[in-house]
Amino acid sequence: MRATFDLTGLGAVLYKEFIHVTRDRLTLGLALALPIVQLIIFGYAVNTRVEHVGSAYINEDGGALSVRALDALRASNQFDFVRVAASRAQLRDLIVANRVKVAFDIPPNFTADVSSGRGAQLQVLVDGSDSNIAQQAYSAALSVGAVLSSQFAGGPSLTATLVDVRPRMLFNPSLRSANFFVPGLVGIIMQLITVFLMALSIVGERERGTLDQLLVTPIGVTGLMLGKIIPYAVIGSIDFLFVLGAMVWVFGVPVAGSVPLLLALGGVFMVVALGLGLLISSVAKNQVQALLFTFAITLPSILLSGFMFERDLMPAVLQWMGYAIPLTYFLEILRGIILRGAGVAALWPSIAAMVALGSVLIVVSSARFSRRTA
């Protein structure tokens, strides 16, 4: 019992640990700065109030009352018209391509029907893949329709609804939250596993000295780098198949689009994530630093990529930060293919951005890796 509470040497151990911590300035800086940085990002990124939803419209009437209806929708602060469609088919295409979340269709003779007291229908297409935004947009559209009916009737009317708003939920009619979150979780899990394994593998070998032993063999730097990347690419691909299977058969989220396209683009993202892990391993000096860097990348990826909160509702600075995160584009691809059945024509901006960003990551990380191993 006496040995259990023996504090002999406590001061010496504390002194030694403080010296060790203060000498490793990078680790100390990360440990002290990360909580503040994460708190600032979280505080500004988390916004559950839905407003200024990107919207499109087609006005087949062109009359005075149809213009008033569009002005009322703008004035509600719930909808921002960012696109004007040339046809009804284009309205749907804009939602499939995730250019807008809501689309309004004002039919021909809208002004004449409302002026005569017969009433007119206002078709509203709502992207149901994000259940939170869909529900609030649905309610806001109905509210604006009620206000318009009252205005056009000259006051509250108990007999007729002059503007009959007909919302139509696309892609997720039941508004299941799993249909929105589970595909996003697939991307989060794949990035976390791939980056984590890649970074810790190389940093661990560097700490154990086995990396230096490999460098004195006839193995080239490129061969060494590819030899380290390929096994984790295979592991990541197998994990991708497992989580997709769990998504479909456990959570009941079907794939509406092309499965081969989904698998191919998932493979591209694996390479991008491996490049990110390689970059971390070229910066981190030990496994603690690698863990902190992975943590620093993962949490902003969850918030700024649109996994939980709509990116359009964030401040402009955070939106621009989200453009530098590969997961932002992979989530667009995942939800586009799985939920909306989108193809290459609708997803090409996200595909091009992910490939470009991944190429930069791989080039930079390869150059740093070569320099560190030279």
N, C-alpha and C positions, 0 to 999 in steps of 0.2 A: 504493500500500500504506500510505503514511504517513497518507493521508486516512481510510483504513478504521479505524484505531485512534486517530483524533484525538478526545480526550476534552474538548476545549475547550467550556466552557459546560455541562458535565454538572451541576455544582452548581446553576446557575441553573435548569435544566430541572427537576431534582428538587425544588427549592424551589417552583417554580411549580406542579408537579403536586400536591405535598403541600397547598399552599394550596387548590387547586381541589377536592381530595378532601375535605378537612376542612370546607370551606364548604358542600358538598352533604351536609348531615347525614342526610337521609332515605336517600340511596343508601349512605352509609357505614354507617348503622345496619342497613339490610337486609343488606349484605354481611357484616357481623360477626355479626349475630344469627341469620340463616337457618341456617347450618350446625349451630349448637347446637340450635335448635328442631327441625330436621329429624331430627337424631340422637336426640333424646329421643322424638319421635313414632315413629320407626322402631324404636327399641329396645323400646318397649312394645307396638307394634302387631304386630310380627313374632312370630308364635307358630305353629309347625308342629305342635305337639302337639294332637291332637283329643280333647277331653273336654267333658262337659256339653253334648252335642248336643241341641238342642231336639227333643223327641219327643212323640208322641201315642199313645194306646192306646184300645182298646175291649175291655172284659172281659165277654164273653158268658157266662162261667161263674159268676163271683161266689163260687166256693168258696174254702176256706182255702188250697189249694195255688196257685191262681191269684193270690191276694194275695201269697203268699210269692214267686212268680215276679216280680211287679212290684216287690216290695221288693228282690229281688236285683238287678234291672236298675238301680234307683235307687242301690243301694249300690256299684255298679261305678264310679260317678263318670263314666261314659261317656255316660249318657243322663239328661236332665232332662225330666220329663214336664210339659209346659206346657199341653197340651190333652187333654181326654177326649172322644172322639168318640161320637156317638149311633148311628152306623151304619158299615158297612165303606166305603160310598161316601164318607162324610165324611172317612175317613182319607186316601183318595186326594186328595180336594179340598184338604185341608190342606197336602199336599205340593205340589200344583199351584200353590197360592197362596203357597208359600214360607213358610207359618206354622211348619212343622216340617220336619226333614230325615229323620226316621225315624218309622215308625208300626208299632205292635205290635198284632196281632189274636189275642186269647186266645179259642179257640173254645168252644162249649158242651160240657159234660161233660169239661172239662179235668181237674178234680180227680178225677172218677170214673175216667177212663181211666188216669191216672197211678197212683192208689191201687190199681187192679186189676192193675197191671203191664203193661197193654197199650201204654202210652205214648200221648203226644198230640203233635200238631204245634203249633208256635208260628209263625204267619206274621209275617214282618217285611218291611215295605216300606221301601226305601231310595232316597232321591233320588240318582240316579246322575249328575246334571248336574255336581256337584263331585266329581271322581274321587278326590281326596285324602280328603275326609270320608267318601265312600261306602265306600272300601276299608277304612278303619279302623273305621267303624261295622259293616260286614259282619263283620269279624274279631271285634270285641268281642261282637256278638250271638251268634256261634257259641261263643265262650269262655264266656259266661254260660250258654248252653244246656247245655254240657258240665258246668259246675259244678252246675247245678240237677239234672241227671240223676244225678250222683254223690250229691248230698244226699238226693234223694227215694228213691234205692236203698239208702241207708244206708251207702254207701261206693263205691269204684270198681267199676263193673260192666263186664265184658267181653262180656256177652251181648246186652244191649239198651240202647237209648237211650230213656230215659223221656220226655225233652223233645227232640223232633226239631225243631230250629230250621230254618225254611225261608225264608231271605232271598230277596227278589225285587227286582232292580234295576230302577228305573223311569227312563225317558227317555234313558238312556245306558248300555245293557246292556254295551257293550264297554269302558266307562270310558275313552274317548278324552279325553285332556287338552285337545285342540284344541276339543272341543265346549264346554268350560267357558271357556277363555281367549280364544278368538277373538271370541265375542260381546262379551266385556268389552273387548277391544281396540278394537272398533268404537266403543264409547262413549268410551274414552280418547282415541282419535285425533280424533274429532269435537270433543270439548271443546278439545283442545290447538290444533287448527287454527283453530277459530272464535274462541276467546279471543285467540290470538296475532295473527291478522290484524286483528281489530277494534281491539285495544288499540294495536298499532303503527301502524295507519293513522292514527288520530286524533292520537296523540302525535307522529308524524312530521310531520303537517301543521302541528301547533302549533309544532314546532321550526323548520320552514321558513318559517313566517309566512303560509302560504297559508290557514290557518284564519281568521286575522284579516282577510285580504282577502275571504273569503267573507262574513264578518259585516258588512262595510260595504255589501254588496249588499242588494237588497230581499228576500232569502231569510229566512224566519222560522226560529227556533231549532228548532221541531218539524220543519219541512220539511228543515232541514239534518241533523238527527239521523236521520230516516227515510231520507234520501238516502244517508247513510253506512251504515246498517244493512242496507237491502234488498239491495244487491249482494253483501254477504258472506253474507246468508241464502241467496241463490241459489247461491253458490259452495259453501256448506256442504251444501246439499241435494244438489247434484251429487256432491260427495265422498261423501255418505252412500250414494247409490246405487252408487257405484263400490266402496266397501268392503264393502257388503252382497253385491254380485256376486262379489267376490273371496272372501268368506267361504263362499259357496255353491259356487262352481265351482272355486276353487283349493284350499280347505281341506276341502271336502266336508262342511260343516255345514249341514244342511237347516233350513228354517224350518218348525217344527211347527204354528205358529199362523197367525193372520190377517196376511197381508202388508200389506193396506191399513191395518190398525190399527197395524202396526209403522211404516209410513211416516208416518202421521199423528202418532204420538207422537214420532217422530224429528224431525219439523218443529217440534213444541212445544219439544223440547229445544234445537234450534238457536236459537230465540228466547231461551230461558233463558241459553244460553252467550253469545249476543251481548250480553245485558244484563250478564253478568259481565265481558265484555271492555270494555264501555262504562264500567262502574264503575272498572275499572283505569285506563282512559284519563282519567277525571276526577280521579284521585288522582295518577298519575305525572306528573312534570314533564318527563321526557325518556325516550328509548327505552331507556336502560340501566335506569331504574327500572321501566319497563313490563316488560322482560324479567325482572327480579328478582321482581316481583309475580306474573307468570305462572308462574315457577319455584316460587314459594312456594305457589301454589294447586295446581299440577299434582301435585307429589309427595305431599302429603297426600291428594289426591283418589285417587291410585292405591292407597294403603295403607288409608285409612279408609273407602273406599266399598265394600269387599268384593271388589275386583277380584282380589286374590291370596289374601287370608286371610279366613276367616270372621269376620264382625264380632262374633258372639256370644262369640268367644274373646278379645276385646280387653277391657281395663279399661273400666269404665262411663264414665269421662270421655271416652275416645277414641270410644266408641260414640255419645255425645251430640254430639261434634264431627262425627262422620260424618253425623248428621241435618241438619247445616247445609250439606252439600255436595250440589248438584243431581245430580251424577253417581251418588250412592248410589241414588237412586230410578230413574234411567235404566237403570242396570245391572240392577235388579230387573225393570224392564219388558223390557229386551232378552232376558235369560235366561228370563224367564217366557214370552214369546211364542215365541222361537226354540227353546228346549229343551223346555219343558213344555207348549206349546200353550195357555197361559193366555189368557183373555179379559178383558174389562173388569171383569166381576164379581169376578175374582180379583185384578186389578191396581189396582182403584180407589184403595186407600190410597196406593200409590206415585204414581199419576197425580195425585191431589189434592195430595199433598205437593209434588210437582215443580212443579205449576202455582202453588201458593201461594208457594213459595220463589222461583220465577221472577218472579212478580208483584211481590214485595217488591224483588228485585234491579232490575227494570226501573224501578220508581217511584223508588227511591233514586238509581240511576245517572242517570236522566233529570233529576231535580232537581239533582244535582251538575253534570251537563253544562250545564244551563241556567244555573246560577249561574256556572260557569267562563267561559261564552261571553257572559254579560251585560255 
